[in-house]
Amino acid sequence: MALRAWWETLPERRPLLVYAATWTTLLTATVAATSVLPEVAFVWAVSPASSFSRPCGGGELIRVPLDVPGEVLCLPAAQFGRSGLDLLVPPIFAAAVVAAAALLVRALGLWDDDDPATS
């Protein structure tokens, strides 16, 4: 009972804490979504049900999608491979998303306290 009363009065007693926790949760969810969605798209594209997993003309060819749905381009498999950037790019992209979200919060002035009664 006491915990429920404490939880219900938290926004009144500590509004900045609730505000910070809310924005932290939103930023974390944004980063998680932007980091995971490209992986999900890739896994979906190479799944057995996808049209990209079907053979492409000859033995050592890979299907590459084009802008028009249903159209593909067949390229030699030797042109594709892992590189050192595969481990570097996702964290940099996630950091860029976090920085952009933080700049958006700052640009919108969401941290400004406009209530003169509390100043």
N, C-alpha and C positions, 0 to 999 in steps of 0.2 A: 504494500500500500504506500509506504513512504517513497519507494523508488518511482512509482507512478506519479506521485505528486512532484517529486524532484524533476522528472522528465517533462511534465507538462509546464512547469514554471521555468524551464531552462531558456526558452526563447526570450522571456521577459528579463531574466537576470543576466544572461550572457548572449546578447544578440550577435556580437561580433564572432563569437565562437561558432554559433550555428551557421552564420553567414560564411565563414571560412571553411567549415566542414562541407557545406553544400557545394561551394565552388570547387573545392578539392575533389569531391566525388564526381562532379561533372567533368572536370579536366581529366581525371583518371579514366573515366568511361570513354571520353573522346579519344584519348591516346590508345586505349585498348582496342577500340573499334578500328581506328585507322591503322593499327599495327597488324591486326588479325585479318581484316577483310581482304587484303591482297593475297594472303596465304590461302584463305578459303576459296577465292576465285581461281587461284592456280590449281588447287586440289580438285575443284569441280571441273576445270578444263581438262585435266589429264585423267579423270575417272573413266572407267570402262564404258559408261553410258554416254560419254561425250563424243561428239563427232571428231574431235581432234585426236582421239586415241586410235582411230582407224588407220590402217596402212595408207601410205601416200605413194601411189604409183610404183615406186621401186623399193629396193631393199634398204638403203641407208638414207631415206628421206624423212623429214619431219614436217608435219602440217603446222602452218603458221596462219592464224586468223587475220583477215583483213577488216576494213571498216564496214563493209557491206555484209550483213548477216548471211551465213551460208557459204560465203566465198573463202577459199583458203589458198595459200601459196605453199608449194612444196620446196623446201630448201635442204641442202645436204646436212646431215647430222654433225659433220665435223666442224661446222660453223658455230655450234652451240656447245657450251661447257661451263663449268663452274669457274669463278674467278675469285680473287681475293676481296673484291668489292661486295660479294654476296653476304659477307658477315659484317661489313662496315655500313652499308647503306641503310638497313632497317633502323638501327639505333639513331642514326643521324636524322632520318625522316621523323621518327618519334619525337626527338628533341625539337625539331622544327615545328611540329604540331603543338607541342607544349608551349613553346615560345610564342607562337602565333596566338594561341588561346589566351595566354597571359597578357599579351599586348592588346588583344580585343577587350579583355576585362578592364584593363587600364584605360583604354581609349573611350570606353563607354562610361567611365567614371563610376564603376560599381563599388569602388572602395571609398568613395567620398562620403562623408557624413554631412548631410544637408540639414539635419535637425539641430537648430540652434539651442534647443532646450537642454541637450546633452553635452554641449560644448563648454 
